[in-house]
Amino acid sequence: MLFGLSQIIDCPGASVSFSTSVDLSDLLYGTCYPVSEPVVAEGTVRNTAGVLVMKGNLKTCIHGVCDRCAADFTRDVEIPIDVVLVRELANEDSEDEWVFPLVDDGADLDEIVRTVFVLNMDSKMLCKDDCKGLCCRCGKNLNEGPCACEKELDPRFAALRQLLNK
């Protein structure tokens, strides 16, 4: 969706609010499609001394399979938007991922929302930040409690273990 900004481009100090909903259900992240609900983006674009700065946030719910414990999960996420909009890119070779070109004095909100969402995704999909994962021996989900496996002794201490058994 192209969001027109012609009314604030030549007016330093002016601002305009935006609100949109973007469908990212086709976004493949790793081996899953984490977004089935629309991503809602809200905020403002402000002309600060001739520079258009877009600030706001994205909200959605992520559905996935935890990379540590393999459990299905859903989690609400809120991601900040803080990007700069320019009429043309000065040097496309050293392009900044947080700078977006204007298209006919408008911002492509779909592209901005998709880029901000992808760049803020964690490298691992986790059900919670402190997920304990699975036991490497018995496969029990350690988030549900400790497993019954005996702790493996470091082989460097095997001689000491023999002394304790005597």
C-alpha positions as CSV (number, residue, x, y, z in Angstrom):
1,M,0.0,0.0,0.0
2,L,1.4,3.4,-1.0
3,F,1.1,5.9,1.7
4,G,1.1,9.5,0.3
5,L,3.4,12.0,2.0
6,S,3.4,14.9,-0.4
7,Q,1.6,17.1,2.2
8,I,4.6,17.0,4.6
9,I,7.6,16.6,2.3
10,D,8.2,20.4,2.0
11,C,6.9,21.3,5.5
12,P,9.5,20.8,8.2
13,G,7.9,20.0,11.6
14,A,4.7,18.6,9.9
15,S,3.6,15.0,10.6
16,V,1.0,12.5,9.5
17,S,-0.3,9.4,11.2
18,F,-0.5,6.0,9.5
19,S,-2.3,2.7,10.3
20,T,-2.3,-0.4,8.1
21,S,-2.7,-4.1,8.2
22,V,-0.4,-6.3,6.2
23,D,-0.8,-10.0,5.4
24,L,2.5,-11.8,5.9
25,S,1.0,-15.3,5.8
26,D,3.2,-16.2,2.8
27,L,6.4,-15.4,4.8
28,L,8.5,-18.5,5.1
29,Y,10.9,-18.3,8.1
30,G,13.1,-21.4,8.5
31,T,10.7,-24.3,8.0
32,C,7.5,-22.7,9.1
33,Y,5.1,-19.8,8.3
34,P,5.0,-18.0,11.6
35,V,2.4,-15.4,10.9
36,S,-1.2,-16.3,10.1
37,E,-2.9,-13.1,11.4
38,P,-2.4,-9.7,9.8
39,V,0.5,-7.6,11.1
40,V,-0.9,-4.3,12.3
41,A,1.4,-1.2,11.9
42,E,0.6,2.2,13.5
43,G,2.7,5.3,14.0
44,T,3.6,8.7,12.5
45,V,5.8,10.1,9.8
46,R,7.4,13.4,10.8
47,N,9.4,15.8,8.7
48,T,12.4,16.6,10.9
49,A,14.5,19.3,9.2
50,G,13.7,17.9,5.8
51,V,14.2,14.3,6.8
52,L,11.2,12.0,6.9
53,V,11.3,9.8,10.0
54,M,8.8,7.0,10.4
55,K,8.2,5.8,14.0
56,G,5.6,3.4,15.3
57,N,5.2,-0.3,16.0
58,L,4.1,-3.6,14.6
59,K,1.8,-6.0,16.4
60,T,1.0,-9.6,15.6
61,C,0.9,-13.1,17.0
62,I,3.6,-15.6,16.0
63,H,2.8,-19.3,15.7
64,G,5.7,-21.7,15.6
65,V,7.6,-24.8,16.8
66,C,10.2,-24.1,19.5
67,D,13.8,-24.8,18.2
68,R,14.8,-26.1,21.7
69,C,11.9,-28.2,23.0
70,A,9.9,-28.8,19.8
71,A,6.6,-27.6,21.4
72,D,4.0,-25.7,19.4
73,F,3.6,-22.1,20.7
74,T,1.9,-18.8,20.0
75,R,3.3,-15.5,21.2
76,D,2.2,-11.9,20.8
77,V,5.0,-9.7,19.6
78,E,5.4,-5.9,19.3
79,I,8.2,-4.6,17.2
80,P,9.3,-0.9,17.0
81,I,9.4,0.9,13.7
82,D,12.2,3.5,13.3
83,V,13.1,4.1,9.7
84,V,14.1,7.0,7.5
85,L,12.4,7.8,4.2
86,V,14.3,9.4,1.4
87,R,13.5,10.6,-2.2
88,E,16.5,8.7,-3.6
89,L,19.3,6.5,-2.2
90,A,22.7,8.3,-2.3
91,N,24.7,5.1,-2.7
92,E,22.9,1.9,-3.4
93,D,26.1,-0.2,-2.8
94,S,26.3,0.8,0.9
95,E,22.5,0.8,1.4
96,D,21.2,1.0,5.0
97,E,18.4,-1.5,5.7
98,W,16.6,1.1,7.7
99,V,16.4,3.6,4.9
100,F,13.6,3.3,2.4
101,P,13.1,5.2,-0.9
102,L,9.9,7.1,-1.6
103,V,7.9,6.1,-4.6
104,D,6.1,9.1,-6.2
105,D,6.2,11.0,-2.9
106,G,4.7,8.0,-1.0
107,A,6.0,5.2,1.2
108,D,5.4,1.6,0.4
109,L,4.0,0.5,3.8
110,D,3.9,-3.2,2.8
111,E,7.6,-3.3,2.0
112,I,8.5,-1.4,5.1
113,V,6.4,-3.6,7.4
114,R,7.8,-6.8,5.8
115,T,11.4,-5.6,6.1
116,V,11.0,-4.4,9.7
117,F,9.3,-7.6,10.7
118,V,11.9,-9.9,9.1
119,L,14.9,-7.9,10.4
120,N,13.6,-8.1,14.0
121,M,12.8,-11.8,14.0
122,D,15.0,-13.9,16.3
123,S,17.4,-16.3,14.7
124,K,15.8,-19.1,16.7
125,M,12.1,-19.6,17.3
126,L,11.7,-20.1,21.0
127,C,8.5,-20.7,23.0
128,K,9.9,-18.5,25.7
129,D,13.3,-16.8,26.3
130,D,14.3,-19.2,29.1
131,C,13.3,-22.5,27.4
132,K,15.3,-25.3,28.8
133,G,14.9,-27.6,25.8
134,L,15.0,-31.4,25.8
135,C,17.1,-33.9,27.7
136,C,19.8,-35.1,25.3
137,R,19.5,-38.7,26.6
138,C,15.8,-39.4,27.3
139,G,14.2,-36.6,25.3
140,K,12.0,-35.3,28.2
141,N,10.9,-31.7,27.9
142,L,12.9,-30.0,30.7
143,N,10.4,-27.1,30.9
144,E,8.0,-29.7,32.5
145,G,10.5,-30.6,35.2
146,P,13.8,-32.5,35.6
147,C,14.3,-35.9,34.0
148,A,15.3,-39.1,35.8
149,C,18.6,-39.5,33.9
150,E,21.7,-39.9,36.0
151,K,24.2,-37.1,35.5
152,E,27.0,-38.2,33.3
153,L,30.4,-38.1,35.0
154,D,33.2,-36.3,33.3
155,P,35.6,-39.0,32.0
156,R,38.5,-37.1,33.5
157,F,37.1,-37.9,37.0
158,A,36.6,-41.6,36.4
159,A,39.6,-42.5,38.5
160,L,38.2,-40.5,41.4
161,R,34.8,-42.2,41.1
162,Q,36.5,-45.6,41.5
163,L,38.2,-44.4,44.7
164,L,34.8,-43.3,46.1
165,N,33.2,-46.7,45.3
166,K,35.9,-48.5,47.4
